[in-house]
């Protein structure tokens, strides 16, 4: 979740270049919308955004955790 949140674009989208099993588990937990399909990105749910940003801040640091990523796609 932290990596998805740290690499956001278009407000709540992130590249889905992660293991299919992991993406399916995140979907089952309600953190991302359905990852199945030809799209190269996935959208985070509101709960996923909150959890991902919280984890990114803890793991990667304060404002830098998502500051530049949010502004890139906004």
Secondary structure, DSSP 8 states (H G I E B T S, - for coil): -HHHHHTEETTTEEE--S-HHHHHHHHHTTSBS---SS-SEEEB-HHHHHHHHHHHHHHH-SGGGTHHHHHHH-
